[in-house]
Amino acid sequence: MTRGELIWSPADDAWANSAIGRFAASRGLGSLAELTDWSVDDIDGFWAAATEFCGMRWFDRPTAVREGDSMPGVRWFPGGRLNYADQALAAATSTPDQLAVTAYSQTRDRVDLTWSELADAVARCAAGLRTLGVAEGDRVVAYAPNIPETLVAFLATASLGAVWSSCAPEFGVRSVADRLAQIEPVVLVTVDGYGYGSKQIDRREHVAEIVAELPTLRNVVHVPYLFPDEALPAPAGAGAPAIVTWEQLLAEPAPLAATPMAADHPLYVLFSSGTTGLPKAIVHGHGGIVAEHLKVLTLHHDMGPADRFFWFTTTGWMMWNYNVSGLLVGATIVLFDGDPGAPSLDTLWNVAAESATTVFGTSASFVMACRKAGVVPPASLKETLRQVGSTGSPLPADGFRWIVDTLGVNVASIAGGTDVCTAFIGSSAVQPVRAGELGGRLLGCRVEAFTPEGTPCAVGETGELVVTAPMPSMPVGFWNDADGSRYRAAYFEDFPGVWRHGDWITFQEDGSCVISGRSDATLNRGGVRLGTSDFYAVVEGFDEIADSLVVHLEDTTDAGGLGELVLFVTLTPGAELTDDLRTAIRRALARELSPRHTPDAIEAVPTIPRTLSGKKLELPVKRILGGADPESVASRDSLADPASLDYFAAR
């Protein structure tokens, strides 16, 4: 594999002045390679040392780091008792007047909260939830955007030992019901609508329908957001839940307290994308999430109390949970609710500059859109920003180059998932950056590439991304999966005792790697396998192409046939899909990838189907083109544009 060129290098004193360097020195280790090897060879020693170094707070210290060694079934931090909210609000005691949250919105004015103000709101909210009868283990859910009220409700829920889950208000009724009904919530926190750029999105009818789909609800908490002076219509019918306003819920002052919880007590439930079938209800525990997020934010993002952490996300994506965990390290978190492209693609960069963000994260598709549009981030951002993160899909090499060329900062392209609520692969402040490459395994993540037979791949050989040793933030389990059978089937069926994640990965001698797309969406033409991200990197390098999606329709009637490779593209404004452009695309793919991977057809489509978190729907499109009913292969409510499948259904 041709290596990407070196585009960014750490300062000469980065090792001495970074958290990861100081941590390594505290263990007598002199290099990142030594530290990484130790972190997966001595799992108990690493996690004991890392949680101590990062300041993990305990009410009762665990009797061991873990019980068991074979996956699944490892129990982390047995005997330990802690609470996520206690860790997240620790700075309210040490720096009460410092800024904890700054929230930008296209619906209302900016909101700033100091640590003492955040802690007071959480304490009031917890008292209000307790008055509503919320007890340990009960589920509190939200249909709400990325605003302070959602954060406060989450922390209050966690402080009580209740279980949290959230859906973004962009979700349709069916997507919300398919998720939240599984966990039988007792309280729903909801807005009445939201602003998205210049649009006003009224969600009151959606809320009424969602409430009707959740028969276990006892109360609905109304956050007046789009219509601040209007009440939410009361649900109809006998036994309908009562409506409480946000102001009423927080009416009574209370002392801040957090209930000590077992490390594996459920903290929140995250859901898979749900593009096919019912979304998986993935349960994460207090101990695993606190340990993992402290590690990754402290040691890999090099964050602490002086930082401002802004990752563009909605409340329906795990990156919301990741961003919120900036509080665990005492950082100020920056929230944004609205359209990142309104009034232009400068919006998020302007927010990052105004908020003096130091670590900014977004999706690969957003970075590439900014590059195509020629966006120039504010010059003032260079004074504060030191890292740009990217996730959601592989970031092409041109995206790396654009970040370094325009901002001159470290690029942290990370890969992980909702399943672990973190990343397996990424970088740190002490690693050089090569265009198109991820830095390597994150500490404590024994990631390998496996052949189909379940043996380790050679250096430079592409294989299945697997994790061969347990991690604390692997799920506690799935909801309503008492015997663990669905959990085992999801990750451990292909390679017993080994976590199969579903991505293609290629490692280099120095540990850096490339993620080349989903392993279940591989383009296999005449025995030559290719990850889809390699394909997109070439196609989307054309100025005329805004986005693309490729599917391989195998020829089931001819074992030796190549099948049909179909490329769908959306065009940049003013561009046309001419025969000359088709020819240029085919020539570039033949030259950069292989002649076998030149598309048989190239078609322009209105929109490339993506989930709300930005993932392309390669498999659902392939199944639709194979004759499957669109409604059976993808939940439209889980898509960024519900109409994006119409073209493929009619093709």
Order of alpha helices (4+ residues) and beta strands (2+ residues): beta-alpha-alpha-alpha-alpha-beta-beta-beta-alpha-alpha-beta-beta-alpha-beta-alpha-beta-alpha-beta-beta-beta-alpha-beta-beta-alpha-beta-beta-beta-alpha-beta-alpha-beta-alpha-beta-alpha-beta-alpha-beta-beta-beta-beta-beta-beta-beta-beta-alpha-beta-beta-beta-beta-alpha-beta-beta-alpha-beta-alpha-alpha-alpha
